């Protein structure tokens, strides 16, 4: 199972894609992109990793290549986030969150406990921190319409009927 880097936000990934599009090159050097975004390479790497996990970029020998989905998302911005919904659903912590949501509403604390019990001790400490998980669920889960949120700390399934207002 692939894990989305815990502290990378939607806006950072879209910013990376937009900056890469601005260059209009087929391959973009990691350090050139970091400089363009006013980031160190060390700061850019987790953002780049998130984009890789979501199949938005490919990285080869320090060169970044946008995928077709990456180009589409860069062009659409936040409105295009549903295009990565299926990939995100197969990425932790969202895979486990969706499993919990099928059973009923859940809290970030319950998600952290479930991830800890399923990971046999190898899960990163960020994935056992309910505050970090809540940020991820709100930031990625709501924008991509993977999960619903009641504003009180309880998440659940995102129902298409809810989206339609019925």
Secondary structure, 3 states (H helix, E strand, C coil): CEECCCCCCHHHHHHHHHHHHHHCCCCEEHHHHHHHCCCCHHHHHHHHHHHHHCCCEEEECCEEEECHHHHHHHHHHHHHHHHHHHHHHCEECHHHHHHHHHHCCEEHHHHHHHHHHHHCCCCCHHHHCHHHHHHHHHHHHHHCCCEEECCCCEEEECCHHHHCCC
